[in-house]
Amino acid sequence: MKTKNIFLTAISALFIFAACTEEKIIDEPGVSGKGDLVIELSPSSVITKADPTTNSGYQYATEEELTVNNCWIFAVQDNTIKARQYFSSPTQTTGPYKDKDDTYTKGYQVTLNGLNYGTYDFWVVANPTGGADDSRYTTCVDLDDLKKIIEGSTTYNDAFPNPSQLIKVGNKESEFDRANNTIIVPLTQLAARVQLKIEIDLKWDKTGSYYEYFAPGSEDSSVGDNGLLDKRGLEQVLGKSVNNSDGVALKDIDVEDYTYFGYGIKFENGNSKGISVENLNVKKITVYEGYALKDLNFVINNIRVNSLIGLPQVTDYVTPSYDRVTFKSEGSIVSYICSFYTYGKDCLDVDLEGTLLNGQFREEQKGTSSGYFINDANGTNTNNIKNGIYPEAGGTLTFVNGWQGNIDNCKFVLITNKEDLALDDEVVPAGGDYKEQSYKQSAQLIPKDGFVNGHYYEGTIRIKSVPVSGQMTVEIDPFKDFGPIDFGFN
């Protein structure tokens, strides 16, 4: 079954910060010379993962996740904070900009005015939850104090209100003087992003499959009887008359290119002819018998909703505040993907709960199909399939040869080489008796090194049925940790 259908990451970013004149900078005496320092933040490289469908790469970060709404800048020497400044709205800029071998096109910029020349460890906290008067940032004296500041909240929705407000932290040690008045500071997203896929692998046997056809301009009422058309129905679908000798052009069929519901095609006496159709409006009906899981709810427990600014790479640091996030599927499903954020944790608990059905179910997919209508003289093959009588896997269906005989009494069926179909509705009980029972299962999500701040994870939970007893089991694939990911601007 299907639904109509976090995140990132670690992120490296480089920023350009434009002059901000209304805020006052605090600086320390004793350094010869002062100047204005431009700090740039934008991607120094683009880390991608391969898309197997296109052989191309794509970024993990979404446009929202890359947003910087406000930030604190700190200049640190010998662990002591020498200067700090809050910027309420960094200026977004466009490039291209060049950093070593990497080029980036979009970032942000601010300018620290009147900073003493010297070598600093520059720290940036982007999207902090407090404003310019946040005492945590205005009163910290040294870097150790800064690193111990806790960002986040006590509930999931407050900690991660939306992707555009995710907190990012970074630092860069650099010399600042008249010749070096622009630096780049890499940023890392503080929260880990987790993408979790729930797959339902239940014991189902296909008991029937057929098409419903629609006449041109009509998508409300189908034509035909369980995938078979008589002559009148064929003429309705084609929108023209059909005779043995005229009214429609017949074309040779290369049977190797066409299938009927996945089964190969052959004709009694070799090649055959048929009526070619393109983008025919159809509904594909598949009937199954077995188990289905509906109304699946799953809860991710013990999500960490706060974190130290100091980017701890271990998952047992003490900020003891946890929450949960609940996902609910809509109706029966085959797979479901959810995404969420968490700060560093060794593992997360997940509870799954729903209703297990045992009976017959009907799946409807609506869209278009292209191929040929062929003449099955007595409808034996398609009637067998309609009644759940299939060849062995990988087998073939044999049809009469050619467009021959008295077609007034023939049955016509569509063989295809291209389908563009979408789930028209939920997979639903197909009628008759079926049993219901409640289902509940718990499991743990455990990456090899835990969920580390700023990393991106993908995981899969598979719910499987045992064919004889109908009992449910849960299997969890190992999580993939894709590590820190560049903070790229699209």
C-alpha positions in Angstrom: 0.0 0.0 0.0 1.2 3.5 -0.6 0.8 6.9 0.9 0.7 10.0 -1.1 3.7 10.7 0.7 15.5 15.2 9.0 17.3 16.7 7.7 20.2 17.7 7.4 22.8 17.8 8.5 25.9 19.1 9.1 26.5 22.1 7.1 29.5 24.1 6.2 28.9 27.6 5.3 30.6 30.8 4.6 29.0 34.1 5.1 29.3 37.6 4.0 28.1 40.1 6.6 27.3 43.7 5.6 27.9 46.8 7.7 25.5 47.2 10.6 25.7 50.7 12.0 23.1 50.7 14.7 24.7 48.2 17.0 27.6 49.1 19.3 30.7 46.8 19.5 32.6 46.2 22.7 36.4 46.0 22.1 39.5 45.8 24.3 42.3 48.3 24.5 46.0 47.5 24.0 46.1 46.5 20.3 47.7 48.8 17.8 45.3 49.9 15.1 41.6 49.3 14.4 39.5 48.6 11.3 36.3 47.2 9.9 36.2 43.4 9.4 33.9 41.8 6.8 32.8 38.3 7.7 31.6 36.1 4.9 29.6 32.9 5.3 28.8 30.7 2.3 29.6 27.2 1.1 33.2 26.4 0.5 32.2 23.2 -1.3 29.0 21.3 -2.1 28.8 17.8 -0.7 26.2 15.8 -2.5 24.9 12.2 -2.6 24.3 10.4 -5.9 20.8 10.1 -7.3 20.7 6.6 -8.8 17.8 7.6 -11.1 19.7 10.4 -12.8 23.3 9.7 -12.1 23.6 13.2 -10.6 24.1 14.6 -7.2 21.9 16.8 -5.0 22.3 18.8 -1.8 20.9 17.6 1.4 20.0 21.1 2.6 16.7 22.7 1.7 16.4 26.5 1.0 14.7 26.9 4.4 17.4 25.1 6.3 20.0 27.5 4.8 18.4 30.6 6.2 20.2 33.0 8.6 17.8 35.4 10.2 20.0 36.9 12.9 23.4 36.1 14.6 25.9 36.8 17.3 29.6 37.3 16.4 32.4 36.9 18.9 36.1 37.6 18.6 38.1 35.5 21.1 41.8 35.7 22.1 43.4 33.4 24.6 39.9 32.1 25.6 38.8 35.6 26.4 36.0 37.3 24.5 37.4 40.6 23.2 34.5 41.8 21.1 30.9 40.7 20.4 28.1 42.1 18.3 24.5 41.1 17.5 23.1 41.4 14.0 19.3 41.4 13.7 19.2 40.9 9.9 22.4 39.9 8.0 22.4 41.1 4.5 21.9 38.4 1.9 24.3 38.7 -1.0 25.0 37.2 -4.4 28.3 36.3 -6.0 30.1 34.6 -7.5 32.6 34.5 -4.6 35.8 32.5 -4.6 37.4 30.6 -1.7 40.4 28.6 -2.7 39.2 26.1 -5.3 35.5 26.6 -4.5 33.0 29.1 -5.9 29.7 30.0 -4.2 27.0 32.3 -5.4 24.9 33.3 -2.4 25.6 34.1 1.2 25.1 36.7 3.9 27.4 39.5 5.2 27.9 41.7 8.2 30.7 44.0 9.2 32.4 44.3 12.6 33.3 48.0 12.9 36.3 49.3 14.9 37.8 46.0 15.8 41.4 46.0 17.1 43.9 44.4 14.8 45.1 41.0 15.9 44.6 37.3 15.6 41.2 36.0 16.8 39.1 32.9 17.0 35.9 34.2 15.5 32.7 32.4 16.7 29.3 32.8 15.0 25.9 31.7 16.5 23.2 32.0 13.8 19.5 32.0 14.5 19.8 32.1 18.3 16.5 32.0 20.2 17.1 35.2 22.1 17.6 38.7 20.8 20.2 41.5 21.3 19.5 41.6 25.0 19.9 37.9 25.7 21.9 37.9 28.9 23.5 34.5 28.0 25.3 36.2 25.2 25.8 39.7 26.6 27.4 38.6 29.9 29.6 35.6 28.9 33.2 36.4 29.6 35.2 33.7 27.9 34.9 31.0 25.2 34.2 28.3 27.8 31.2 30.3 29.0 30.0 30.7 25.4 30.3 27.0 24.6 28.2 26.1 27.7 25.2 28.1 26.5 22.3 25.8 25.9 20.0 26.5 22.9 16.7 24.8 22.1 13.6 24.5 24.3 11.6 22.0 26.4 9.3 20.8 23.6 9.9 19.6 20.0 7.7 22.3 18.4 9.5 25.1 20.3 12.9 23.7 19.7 12.4 23.2 16.0 9.6 25.5 15.0 10.5 25.4 11.3 13.6 24.6 9.2 14.4 28.3 8.6 15.0 28.8 12.3 17.5 26.0 12.8 20.5 27.1 14.9 24.0 27.1 13.2 27.3 27.5 14.9 30.9 27.9 13.6 34.3 29.3 14.3 37.4 30.3 12.4 40.8 31.4 13.6 42.2 34.2 11.5 44.5 37.2 11.5 42.9 40.7 11.1 44.8 43.7 9.9 44.8 46.2 7.1 45.8 43.6 4.6 43.5 40.9 5.9 40.1 42.5 6.4 37.8 39.8 5.1 37.4 36.3 6.5 35.2 33.3 6.0 33.6 31.4 9.0 32.3 27.9 8.4 29.0 27.1 10.1 27.5 23.8 11.2 23.8 23.1 11.8 23.4 22.2 15.4 20.6 19.7 15.0 20.9 16.3 13.4 18.4 15.6 10.6 16.8 12.1 10.5 14.8 10.7 7.6 13.0 7.6 8.6 11.2 5.3 6.2 8.5 2.9 7.4 8.0 0.0 5.0 5.2 -2.5 5.3 6.1 -5.9 3.9 3.0 -8.0 4.5 2.0 -11.3 3.1 -0.2 -10.6 0.1 -1.2 -12.8 -2.8 -2.6 -11.2 -6.0 -5.9 -12.7 -6.9 -7.0 -10.4 -9.7 -5.8 -7.6 -12.0 -7.5 -5.8 -14.9 -8.0 -2.4 -16.5 -11.0 -0.1 -16.6 -11.1 2.0 -19.8 -12.6 5.4 -20.4 -14.0 6.9 -23.6 -12.4 10.2 -24.8 -13.6 13.1 -22.7 -15.2 10.9 -20.1 -13.4 10.0 -16.8 -16.5 9.4 -14.8 -17.8 6.1 -16.3 -15.6 3.2 -17.3 -16.2 1.0 -20.3 -15.9 -2.8 -20.4 -16.1 -5.8 -18.2 -13.1 -6.5 -15.9 -10.5 -5.5 -18.5 -12.2 -7.1 -21.5 -13.9 -5.0 -24.2 -16.4 -6.2 -26.8 -16.6 -4.6 -30.2 -19.0 -1.9 -29.0 -16.9 -1.1 -26.0 -13.7 -0.9 -28.1 -15.4 1.6 -30.4 -16.4 3.7 -27.4 -12.9 3.8 -26.1 -11.3 4.5 -29.5 -14.0 7.0 -30.5 -14.4 5.4 -34.0 -15.8 2.3 -35.7 -13.9 -0.9 -35.9 -14.3 -3.5 -38.7 -12.3 -6.3 -40.1 -11.2 -4.5 -43.2 -11.6 -0.8 -42.5 -12.2 1.9 -39.9 -8.9 1.4 -38.1 -5.3 0.9 -39.1 -3.7 -2.3 -37.8 0.0 -2.4 -37.0 2.5 -5.2 -36.5 3.4 -5.8 -32.8 6.9 -6.7 -31.6 5.7 -8.8 -28.7 9.0 -8.6 -26.8 8.3 -4.9 -26.0 4.9 -5.5 -24.5 3.4 -7.1 -21.4 0.1 -7.7 -19.7 0.3 -7.0 -16.0 4.0 -8.0 -16.0 3.5 -11.2 -18.0 5.2 -11.7 -21.4 3.1 -11.9 -24.5 3.2 -14.5 -27.4 0.8 -15.4 -30.2 -0.2 -18.9 -31.5 1.4 -18.4 -34.9 4.1 -15.8 -34.4 3.7 -12.1 -34.7 0.4 -10.4 -34.7 -1.3 -7.1 -35.4 -3.2 -4.7 -33.2 -4.7 -1.3 -32.8 -2.1 1.2 -31.5 -3.1 3.6 -28.7 -1.2 6.4 -26.9 -1.9 7.9 -23.5 -5.2 6.0 -23.1 -7.1 7.0 -19.9 -7.3 3.9 -17.8 -7.7 2.7 -14.2 -5.6 -0.3 -13.2 -7.3 -2.5 -10.7 -5.3 -5.0 -8.6 -7.0 -7.3 -6.0 -4.9 -8.9 -3.2 -5.7 -11.3 -0.4 -3.7 -11.4 2.8 -2.7 -8.9 5.5 -2.9 -5.1 5.5 -2.1 -2.5 8.2 -4.2 0.6 8.4 -4.2 3.8 10.5 -0.5 3.3 11.4 0.6 5.8 14.1 4.3 6.0 15.1 5.8 8.0 17.9 9.5 8.9 18.1 10.3 9.2 21.8 13.1 10.8 23.7 14.1 13.3 21.1 16.7 15.8 22.6 15.3 19.3 22.2 18.3 21.3 23.5 22.0 21.3 23.0 25.2 23.0 24.1 26.5 25.6 21.7 29.9 24.0 21.9 29.0 21.3 19.4 29.8 18.2 21.5 30.6 15.2 19.3 29.6 12.8 22.0 25.9 12.0 22.7 25.9 11.8 26.4 26.4 15.4 27.4 24.1 16.7 30.1 21.1 18.8 28.9 18.4 16.5 30.2 15.3 17.6 28.3 13.5 15.2 25.9 10.3 15.2 23.9 8.5 13.1 21.3 7.0 13.7 17.9 4.0 11.8 16.5 3.4 10.8 12.8 0.1 9.4 11.6 -0.4 7.8 8.2 -3.6 8.3 6.2 -5.3 5.0 5.7 -3.6 1.8 4.6 0.1 2.2 3.4 2.9 0.4 1.8 5.6 2.9 2.9 5.8 6.2 4.6 8.7 8.6 5.0 8.9 11.0 7.9 11.6 13.6 8.8 12.5 15.1 12.1 15.3 16.8 14.0 17.1 15.9 17.2 20.1 17.1 19.1 22.7 14.5 20.0 21.4 11.2 21.4 22.7 7.6 21.7 19.4 6.2 20.5 15.7 7.0 20.0 12.7 4.8 20.8 9.8 4.4 18.4 6.4 3.0 19.1 4.2 1.8 16.2 0.5 1.1 16.6 -2.3 0.4 14.2 -5.0 -2.1 13.1 -4.1 -5.3 11.3 -6.6 -6.5 8.6 -6.8 -9.9 7.1 -9.0 -10.3 4.0 -9.2 -9.1 0.4 -8.1 -5.6 -0.7 -8.4 -3.6 -3.8 -5.8 -1.1 -5.2 -6.8 1.4 -7.8 -4.3 3.3 -9.9 -5.5 6.0 -12.4 -3.5 7.5 -15.3 -2.6 6.7 -18.8 -1.3 3.7 -20.7 0.1 3.2 -24.2 0.3 0.0 -26.3 -2.0 -2.1 -28.4 -5.5 -3.5 -28.3 -5.3 -7.1 -29.4 -8.0 -9.7 -30.3 -8.3 -12.5 -27.8 -10.8 -14.7 -29.6 -12.5 -16.2 -26.6 -11.1 -14.2 -23.7 -9.8 -17.3 -22.0 -6.4 -15.8 -20.9 -7.8 -12.6 -19.6 -10.7 -14.3 -17.8 -8.2 -16.6 -16.1 -6.2 -13.6 -14.8 -9.4 -11.9 -13.7 -10.2 -15.0 -11.7 -6.7 -15.2 -10.1 -5.3 -17.9 -12.4 -1.8 -16.8 -13.3 1.1 -18.3 -15.1 4.3 -18.9 -13.0 6.4 -15.9 -12.3 8.2 -14.8 -15.5 5.7 -16.8 -17.6 3.9 -15.7 -20.7 0.4 -15.4 -21.9 -0.7 -16.9 -25.3 -3.2 -15.1 -27.4 -4.8 -16.0 -30.7 -2.9 -14.8 -33.7 -3.8 -11.8 -35.6 -6.9 -9.7 -36.1 -9.1 -12.3 -37.7 -12.4 -14.1 -37.6 -15.7 -12.5 -36.8 -14.7 -9.7 -34.5 -18.3 -9.0 -33.5 -17.9 -11.9 -31.0 -14.3 -11.3 -30.0 -12.9 -9.9 -26.8 -10.2 -7.1 -26.8 -7.5 -6.5 -24.3 -4.8 -3.9 -23.8 -1.1 -4.9 -23.8 1.3 -2.1 -22.8 4.8 -0.8 -22.9 4.3 2.4 -21.0 2.2 3.4 -18.0 1.9 6.6 -16.1 -0.2 5.7 -13.1 -0.8 7.2 -9.7 -2.6 5.7 -6.7 -6.1 6.9 -7.2 -7.2 6.3 -3.6 -6.3 4.3 -0.6 -5.9 0.6 -0.8 -9.2 -0.5 0.7 -11.0 -3.7 1.6 -12.5 -5.2 -1.5 -15.6 -6.6 0.2 -16.5 -9.8 1.8 -15.4 -10.9 5.3 -12.1 -9.8 6.8 -10.7 -9.8 10.3 -9.4 -6.9 12.3 -7.0 -7.0 15.3 -4.9 -4.3 17.0 -1.2 -4.1 16.4 1.5 -2.6 18.6 5.3 -2.8 18.4 8.2 -0.9 19.9 11.8 -0.7 18.5 15.0 1.4 18.9 16.8 3.5 16.4 20.5 3.1 17.1 23.1 4.5 14.7 26.7 3.2 15.1 27.9 6.2 17.0 24.6 7.6 18.1 22.9 10.7 16.6 25.6 13.3 16.4 24.9 17.0 16.2 24.8 18.3 12.7 24.8 15.0 10.9 22.3 13.6 8.5 20.8 10.1 8.9 18.7 7.8 6.9 17.0 4.7 8.3 14.3 2.2 7.5 11.9 0.3 9.7 10.3 -2.7 8.0 7.1 -4.3 9.4 6.8 -7.8 8.2 4.1 -10.5 8.6 4.7 -14.2 9.2 2.6 -16.0 6.5 1.1 -18.8 8.6 0.5 -17.2 12.0 -0.1 -13.6 10.8 2.2 -12.4 13.6 4.0 -9.1 12.9 7.8 -8.6 13.2 9.9 -5.5 13.0 13.3 -5.3 11.3 15.5 -2.1 11.4 18.2 -1.5 8.8 21.5 0.0 10.0 21.3 3.8 9.9 23.5 5.5 7.3 25.4 8.4 8.8 26.4 10.8 5.9 28.4 12.9 8.3 28.7 16.7 8.1 27.2 18.3 5.0 28.1 21.6 3.5 25.9 24.5 4.3 25.2 25.2 0.6 23.1 28.0 -0.8 21.0 27.1 -3.8 
